[in-house]
Amino acid sequence: MKKSLLCLLLILALILSACSSDEEQPTQTSDTVSEADKDKETSTPAPSDADVDVTENGTAAKKNSGFAMKVNGTDGKLSISRATGSGKKMGESGVWTIFVYLCGTDLESEQGSATSDIAQMLESKGSDNVRFIIQTGGTKEWYNDVFAVGKAERYIVQKGDIELVDTVELTNMGDSATLESFIKWGVKNYASEKMGLVFWDHGGGSITGVCVDELFDYDTLYLSEINSALASAYAQMTDKFEFIGFDCCLMGTAEVANILATYARYMYGSQETEPGSGWDYTAISDFLVSDPSADGAALGKVLADSFYEECKEYDQENECTMTVVDLSKLDNFLVEFNDYSLRLYNACQNADSLGAIVRSIEKAENFGGNNRSEGYTNMVDIGGIVNACRDYADPGNVLEALKSCITYNKNGSNHKNASGLSVYYPLQVQGSSELKVFSGIAVSPYYMSITDMVATGYTDNGYSNEVFFTDDGYWSNEDCCYDYFEDDYFDYYDADDQYESSLITFEAEPFVDEDGTYCFVLDENGRDWAVSVEGYLALNIDDETFVELGETAEVYGDFESGLFIDGFDGFWFSLPDEQLIAAYVVDYSEDGQRAFYTSPVYVNGNRTNLRFWQEGTEIHVEGAWDGIDEYGMAARQVRKLESGDKVTPVYYLEDDTEFEGLEYEWEEGDDLTYTYLPEGEYFYAFFIDDAYGDYYTSDYVTFRIDENGEIFFVPDENAGGFGGGYDYGYDYGNGYDYGYDYDYGYGDYDYDYDYGYGYY
């Protein structure tokens, strides 16, 4: 028996012995959101200074929220009205001012990333025509001797110099009032012909927003708060910002663009996570110094290209995405997307189609992990959704309108067909508060109805979206980004409410046939509602305890016939010392030849995830990524493993508790291996998701690998093959020349599958 299995058994024995001790074991708990964000999520926000004007008699009057969207429920058409300025330039011609809302958080306190970006600004050529205005805050420590931790400071960076120009009370950078104060002060004192606004920090996408303040209970700026601050500041401006951008992860979304379209000409944002280095501020400044007359489109191209080169320095260019959006063309896209969403919503009303639609959407590109080990962002490519659902809803003009908005985007090889904007979709809902937040920022009531339908678990009982429309038949977000219906509507969804699905039904339930093949056949109902099928692998320890090794996509079949069989060939991932690791599928390349995985590990004592990909027999470790934190923010840095790093694998037991493997010291030139499993007994199960995120888990069946390396399932005692004259022909081949030929007699069907499986 190989060393990896012996080590695993030894460690688990120690763990189980400790767990059975009479001594009380310490436990750790953590809230999923900050206390400040709990207040935001559990009640409709009270109007802030940004939301009200005070009249002469001292009464409060509601301010314009910046823009309003309205849909007539009779014809389904969307109309949008936005506040407009006079268009008069606010400052000296030929001058650029870029305001940077610098919320340092752990990116600065642990990595010094903000200080590095300030250094890039100082390294630029410098000119009287280009300046950066910075507000500091949000971090426990600065990696420089200039910024003070206990104060909110404002600096000007220009011509290779940095100067403190204002000091104010340190306040929460995750609060709308702090952002509003900075913008108003900045525009008043440093207005220019062209102005930009940069949000610098972590980002989590449309639901959790940006800028988590580690000094103020890890509070974050929601999109509603960004809109509130911008609306108040814009009321005192005569012209739009030339651009508003996010040097943060995951903020290249349709919901973000919709809010910014009132206040800026262009938006810059990444659909995917960003490395800690972020934007190249030297390249940005040097370009504007050389051409101060450049507009936001020209600057955006330089920014995107230089960002890609920054990613390249950290070997993260494959994951790179950066989008430049022409916000003047966004409303046309939003109108077309609403029309499309109505068509898709109508298709979803057909119970026979909903499962297939959800199955199609889940094949679209998504960003930021979205798996058990790393957490969920629920950000999905909007163009990918439209393309994936072509068979159910006519795209119409929506893709052309989307393309018209995207002035420029730079995508790495892993996302070469990403459309440029993401949209929220509930791949895995984190709770009712998530749905409530989305209800206030959704760009279409029909698209919101689809997400609600999926989260609700509607089947044949009928679904109505009347709650989103007024009595006279209109949907409106005139009070933008706030809930306009009952606060408790979304209380139907609890994050822990994932149930055994009643929708996954079978013509032949999962069983091991007389030839040692694990298989099943969905019936018509099951084919309608099932959206994904995966294989799960576990190591059997003592018939009562097993260790989960992860998931495999080596399941062959299709939803048209309903027949699925295992294609597991006995190979698995391990560290160079032959310790098996737990591995979970993240995504696949668009050509299907490369699979991306994540594995829970500790690196130098810090809990993180090992990101790696496999193509054929080649495996490459990209680095360690911390995933999505408890506040919904994505880690930015995928850190390369270095010689001397201590890597400890993490495994889940059958009750979802964790335990650690043995520490391995990484050496230069190391990589993971993909080798045959050691001799032992293993469990294998099918895991089937339905359209609503509920699941069916088959019974685990046993397979053994003997001393000769032979793999075989233990047949069910009552299994006698499919029987009944069915005829299925399968021909599988893989890179290791293991051939699988299956011939089943099964009714009048005659299927012949030929899989040349590129990964193995």
N, C-alpha and C positions, 0 to 999 in steps of 0.2 A: 504494500500500500504506500502511496506517495506521501512525501513529507507534508504537503498542503493539507491533506485530509486528516492526518494525525494531529497536526497543529490545531486544526479547527475543532476536533473532538476534545483535545486537552483544554483549550480555552473555554469551550462551552461547559465542560464539566466543572471548571472553577466558577464560572458564572452561576450555573444552577445551584452549586453548593452554597455560594454566597447568598443567593436569593432565598434559599430555604432556611437560612440562619434565623434564630429567634431575635437577633439584634435588628432593630428597626433600621431600614435603609433610608438614607436621605433622598429626598425628591426635589426636583426643580420644576417650577412652573413659570410661565411667562404669558403675558397678555398678547393677544394677536394684533391689537391696535393700541396706540397710545391713549392715555386718559383724555388728552385734548381732542383726539380724533373720535373717541367714543361719543363725546358730547356732540360733535358735528353729525355723527351718523345716526344718533338715536332721536333726534328732533330736528324739525325744520329750523334752519339758522335764523336767529333774530336779526333784524336789519342792523348793519354796522354803519359807521359814519359814511362809508362809501355808498350806502343804499338809500340814504335819506337826505333831504334838504330841510333846513329849519326855516319856516316862514317868519314873517315879521311878528306875528302874535305868539311865536314859540311852538307852534304845532309842527309835527313831522309830516312831510309830503314825500311820497315815493319818487325816487329818481328814475330816470331812464336807465334800464339795465344794459344799454349799449346796442342791443339788437333784439328782434323778436321774430319767431317763426310760427307759422300758422298753417294748418291743413284743414281744408273743407272736407268733412267726412262724406259729403254727397258724391263729389267727383274725385276725391283723394289727392287734389292738387296742393302743392306746397308753395307758400309765398313767404318772402323774407324781407324784412325792413331793417336797415342798419343806420345808426347815427352817423352823420357826416360832418366834417369840419369845413371851413371855408376853402381849404386848399392852400392858404397863404403860407409860404415858407416861414419857419419860426426862428431862423437864425442866419448867420452869414453864409453866403453862397460859397460852395466848394469846400465846406468843412464837414467832417464826419465826427459824430460823437456816439460812442458805443457804451451804453450803461450795462454794467455787469452786476447782477444780484448774486454775490458770492457767498453761498451757504456752504461752509467748508466741510462739516461733518467728519466722519472717519476717513474720508478721502484725503483730508488734510491732516487730521490728528494722527493717523496711522501711516500715511504714505507721502504726505507733503505735495499732493497733486496740485492744489490751488497755488501754492508757492511756485511750483514749476511753471504754471501758466502765466503768473505775474512776471516771472523771469523772461518768458517768451515775449511778452509785451515790451519789456525793457530792452530786449535785444533787437527790436525792429529798427529800421532806418531812422524813423522819427521825423515829425513834421508839425508845423503849426496847424496843419489842416486835419490831423488825425489825433484823437484823444480817447482814452478809456476812463470812464468814471465808475468807481467800484464802491460797493457797500459790503462791509465784512460782517461776519457773524456765523452762528450755527455750529461752531466747533469748540472742542475742549482745549485744543492746542494748535498754535501756528508753528510751522517749520521755519519761521524767520523771526528776526528781532525787530521788525517794523510794526506788525499788527499786534494790537492788544486783545487779550481774550475777554476781559471784563467790560469791553466797550463795543459799541457799534460805530465803526469809523468809516469815513468816506474819503477816498483818495482820487487824485488825478494822475494818470500815467501818460506821459507825453515826452517825446524827444529824448528817450532814454533815461527819464527821471521820474520819480514817484514823490508825490507831495500830499500830506494830510491837509484836507480842506474843510473838514467838518467832523465833529464828534457828537453823537446823540446817545440817548439812553439805550442800553442793550435790550432789545425786545425780540420776541419770537419771530424768526424768519419763516415759519410755517403759518403765519397769520396774515390775513389780507391787509390789515392796517399798516404793517411794517413795509410791505411791498408798495402800497399806495403812497406812503410817506416818502419813500426813496424816489419813486418816479416823479412825483410832483416837485420835490426839491430839485432833482436833477434837471428836469425840463425847464424849470424856472431859472436856474443858474447856468446851465450849459446847453441851451437850445442851439441847434445848428440846422443847416439846410437839410442834411440827411442824418437821421438818428436810428440807432439800433438798440435793442434790449435783449440781453442774454441771461437766461436762467442757468446757473452753474451749480450742479450737485448731482445727487442721485435722482432717477426718475423711475416711475413704476407703471407708466401708461395712463390711460384715460381715467381709471377708477381712483388710483391712489395719488396721482399727480406728481409733484416735484418738491425738492427742498425740504428734507427732513432735518429738523433742528435738534441736535443732540444735547443742547443746553436747556431745552424747553419740552421735556417729556416726549421727545422724538415726534413732535407735531409736524404735519406736512401741509403743503399748499394744495388744496383741491382745485380743480378747474373752475368751480364756482367762485372760489376766492380770487383766483387770477382774474376772472372776468370782472368781479366786483371792483378790484383795485384799478384795472385798466379803464373801466367805464367812468370811474370817478376822475381819474387823471385826464382822460381824453376830453372830458367836458371842459377842461381848461386849456385845451390845445386847439390849434387851428389846422394842423396837418397830421397825417398818420406817421407812425414810425416807418422807416424804409424796410426794416425787417424786425421780427421777433424770433429768437431762436433758442434752442435748448441744447446746451452742452451737458446733456443728461441722457440716460438710457430710455428707449421705448416711447418717446414722445412724438414720433411722426405719425399722428393719428388723425382721423377725420374729425373726431370730437374736439381735439385741440385746434385744428385748422378752422373749424366753424367759429370758435370763440375769437380767434385772432383776426379773422377776416374784417372785423369792424375797425381794428386799430392799427393794422399794418398792411403793407403792400406785399410782403413776402414772408414766408415762414421757413425756418430751417429746423429739421428734426430727423432723428434716426428711428427707423422702425425697430431695429435690433438694439441690443446692449452696446454700450461704448466702452472701449478700454479706458483705464484711469487717466491716460495722457490726454484724452479728449481732443479738442480742436487745436490747430496749429495757429496760435495768435501772432507769431512772427510773420507767417505767410499772409494772414489777414491784413495786418497793419502795413506790411511792405506793399501789398497790392494797392491799398487805398492811398498810400503816400505817392505811388507812381501814377495813380489815376483817381484823384478825388472826385471826379465827375461820374464815376462808375455808379450804376444803379444796383439794386438788391439782387437782380438776376445774375449780373456779372460777378458780384462779390460771392454769391452763393456757389457758383461753379468753382471758384478758387477755393472756397472753404471746403467744399465736398472733396475736391481732388487732393488737397493738402491733408484733410482728415484721413483719407484712404492711405496716404503715405505714412501718416503717424501710426495707423493700424498696422501697416506693413512692418514697421520697425519692431513691433511686438509680436510679429507672426500671427496677427489676428485679422488680416485683410480679407480672408475668406468669409468671415462673418459680417464684414462691414456693410452698413447701409447708411446713406445720407440723402435726404430729399430736399429740394428747393421747390416750394409751392408758390405759384402765382395766385395770391388770394383774391385778386380782382375777378378771377374766373371760377372761384370756388362755388359761388351760389348756383351757377348753371349746373355744376356737378351735383350739388345737393338736391336740386329739383329732380334731376334725372335719377338719382339714387333713391329718392322717395318713390318715384313712379315704379322703379324696379322692385323696391321692397314691397310695394302693394301687390305686384304680380307674384312675387315669391311667397308672400303671406297667404295669398289665395291658394297657391299650390300646397302650402303646408296644412291648409284646412282639410285636405284629403288625407285621411289616416293612412291610406295605402302608399302615399308619397313621402310623408314626413320622415320616416326612418331613413329612406334613401337620400333625402335632402340633407339631413344631419350627417349621414355618412359621407356625403360629398363635401360638406363644409369642413369636416374634420380632416380631410385630405389637403385642404388649402394650407399654405405656409402659415406658421405661427411663430411668435417671437418671445424670447426670454425664458426658455426652458419648457414650462408646462408639463411637468411630470412629478411623480411622487417624491423623488429625491430632492429636486431643486425648487419646487413650488410652482405656482400658477400666476401668470399675468393676464391670461385670456385675451391677448391681443393677436388678431388674425388678419392676414392680408386681405384688404377689401376687394381688390381685383381678383385675387384667388378665389374668393367666395363666389363672385359673379361667374367666373369661368367654370368653377366646379359644378355649378347648379344650372348650366345651360339647358340641360334636358328637361328642366322643370319650370324655368321662368325665362322668357325672352330677355336677353341683356339689353335690347333696345339701343339707346345711345349712351348708356352709362359709362362704358369703358372708354369711348371716344371723349366724353366729357372729363373723365378722370385724367386721361392722357394729356388733355389740353391744359389742365391745372399744373401738371408737373413740368416745371421749366427745366429741371435737371435732376437726375439722381445717379448716385454712384453706388453700385452694389458689388459685393464680393462674389466669388464663385458659388458659395453656398446659397446665395439669395439673388442669383442673376436675373430671375424673372419676377422679383418682388415689385409690386405696382407702384410703391412710393408712399402709400398711406395704409395704416391699419385701422381696424374698428373693433370695438369690444364684442366678444362672443363668448358665452358661458361654456367653455370647455370643461371647467370644473369650478362651479360657483363656491365662493368662500363663505357665503352667508347672505341673509336678507339685506344687510346694510349695503352690500355690493350692488345688488339689484336696485336698491333705492337710489344710490348715487347715480347709477347709470340712467335712471328715469329722468333725472334732471339735466342730463347732457346729451341725450340721444338726439340724432339729427333727423329721425323719421319715426312717427308713431307706429308705422307698420313694421319697421325693422325691430323696434322695441317690443312689439307684440310677438314677434318670432322668438326673441330671447325669453320673453315671459312665458310663452307657450312651452318652450323646451324646459325651462326651470320648473314650471308648474307641474308638468307630467301629464298634460292633457292627452286623452286617448280617444275613445269613441263617444264621450259624454258631451262633446261640443265645447268649443272655446269661444269666448267673446272678449273683444278688446274695448268694450264700451266704457270701462273705467277710465280709459285714457282720453275720452272725448267728453265735451260738455253736453248738457242736455239739448242744446240747439245744434249739436253735431260737429263741433270744431275741436281740434287739438291745437294747443298753443303753449309755447314756453315763454310767453310775454314777460313773466317774472323769471327770467333766464336762470337756469341752474338751480332752482329750488323746486321742491315737490309741490305739485298743484292738485293733488288728490290725497286721500286719506293716508296718514302716516303709517298705518299698520297694514297696508295692502300687501306688502312683500313679506310679512311675517310668516307666510306659509313655508319659507325656505330657511331651514336651519343647516348650518355647515356640516353638522354630523348626520344629517338625514340622507344617507345613501343606502338604498334598500336592495334586497335581493329582488331582481326583476321578475315580474309576472308575465312580461311580454316576450321573453325568450322561450319559445316553445319548439318542440322537435317532432320530426317524423321518425327519427331514430336518435334516442338520447346517447350522450357520449359513452363509449365503451371500447374496450380493447378486443379486437376480433381474434379469430383463431390464428391469424398470421402475425399477431403481435403488433398491430397498428392501432393507434388511438384515433378515434374518428367520431363524427356525428353528422346528422343531416337535420337542418332546420326545416320546419314545415312552412307553409305559406305565411302564417302570422309571424313566425320567427324571422323569416326573410324580410318582412316589412319593417320590423322594429330593431333588429340587430344592426349596430354600426361598426363594430370592430371585434376582431378575434385575435387573441394573443395566446402564446403558450407561456406558462410559468413553471420555473424549475426550482426545486428545493433539494437539499441534502438531508436524508433521513439519519437522525442521530440514534434514537433508541425506541422507535415506534410510537413514542408519545411527543417527541420534540423534533422539529425540523427547522433548518436554517434556509431562508429564502436566498436563492442565488440570482433571482431577477427574472427578466422577461425576454422572450425570444420571438422574433417575427417569423420563425421557421414553421409557419402554419400555412398549408396550401389548400386552396379551395376558392369558391366564389359565392356571391350572394344570389346569383341567378339560379344556380342549382341547389344551393343550400348545403352542399357537401363540403366538409372540412376535415383534413387529416393532419396529423403531426408530421413534420419533416425534420425533427431533431436528429442530429447526426452524432451527438456525444461530445462535441467540442465546446470549450468554454474559455473565458478570459481569466488570466492570472498574472500576478506580479512576477518579477524575475526570479523570486525565491520559491515559485510554484504555489503560493497561496492563491486560492480561488478568490475572486472578488464578486460582489453583487453588481449587476449591470442592468441598466434600464434604458430602453430606446428613447431617444430625444427626437430624432427626425431622420429623414432620408434625403439624399441629394436628388435633384429633379430628374436625373437620368436613372435613378434607382440603383446605382452601382456602389454608392457609399452610404453606410449607416453610421449615425452619430449616437453615441452612448454617454451615459453619466453613471458614476459609481460613488456612493457615499464613502468618504474617507476622513481621517484626520491627517493634516499635514503640519508637522511641528507643533502638535497639540491643539490645532484649531480645526473645528468641524467644517468641512467643505465638501466639494464634489470634484471628482476627477473626470474631466471631459476628454473623450477620445473618439476617434473614428476608425472604421474598418472598411477596407475596399479589397475584395478578394482575400488574399492571405496577408495583406499589409495592414498593420495597426500603427496608429500614431497618437501619442498623448499630446493634447493641446495645452493642458495645464489644469490648475485648480481654480474653480469658480464657486463662489459662496452662494450663488443662487438668489432667490427672492427672500428677503428677510421678513420678520414678523410684522413689519409696518408696510409691507407691499412694495418695497423698493428693491430694485435690481442691483446686485453687485456689478461694478464696472470692470474690475481687473480680472482677467484670466491670467493667473501668475504661472510662468513657466517653472517647472520643477528643476531644481538645481542640485548638483552633486552635494551630498550631505543632508538633504531634506529627509525628514523622518515621515514615512507614509505608513498609516495604519488603516487597514480596511475596516469597514463597518457593515454589519449584517443585521437583518431583521429576523426575529423569531416568529413563530406562528401567531403569537398574540400581539404583534407589532412592537414589542420591546426590542431594544437594540443591544448588541454587544460588539466588542472590538476584537479584531484579529491580532496578529503579531506585528510589531513594528519592523518596517523594512527601511534600510538606509539607501536612498536613491543614489545611483552612480552615473557619471557621465556616459552617455550612449545607451542608457537603459530605455526600454519600452515594455509595454505589456506583451504577453504572449497569448497565443490562441492554440491551446493544446487539448488533447483528449482527456476527458475526466478520469481521475484515478479510480481504481477499483472501489466499488461500494454500492450502496443502495440509494436511489434517488426517487423523488416524487415529481410528477408532472401533472399539470391541470390546464384546462382551457379557461380563459377569462374572457367573457363576452359582455361588452357594454351595450346598453340600449340607447335609444334616442334621447332619453332624459337623464343620462348620467347614472342610472341605476345599473346593476350588474347581475350576471349569472356566473357562478363559479362551479365548474364541474367537480366531481369527486377527484381527489388526487389518486392517480394510479402509480403503481410501482414499476420502475424499470431498474435493471441491474447492469452493471458493467463488471464483467468477470476478469480474472487474472490475465486472460488472453486479450483483453480489450474489446471483447464482444459486447454489444449493447442489445438488450431485449426487454420488451415490456412483459409483465406478467398478465396473461389473458384473464378476462372475466370468466368465472366458472360457467356462466350461462351464455357466454357469447358463442354464436355459431356463424358469424359472418352476417352480412346484410340479408342474404337470401332473397327469394322472390324474383329471381331472374333479372336483377339489375346489372348493368354493364357499364362500369367506369374504367377507363384506361388512364394510368398515370405514368409518366416517364420523367423522373427527376435525375438531374446530374448536378454535380458541384465541383468546385475547384480541387477537391481532394479525391476526385474520381470514385466517390461512393455513389453507386447508382441505386435508385429505388424504383421498382416497377410494381405497380399495384393494379390488379384487375378485379373489379367488383361486379358482380351481377346485381343490378339494381333497377328493376322495372324496365320501362321502355326507353329510358334515357341512355344516351351514348356519348360520354364526354371523354375527350382525350387531351390531357394537359401535358405540355412539355416544358418543364422548368429547367433552364440553365441558370442556377441560382448564383449570381455573381459574387456574393459575399463569401461563400464558403467553397 
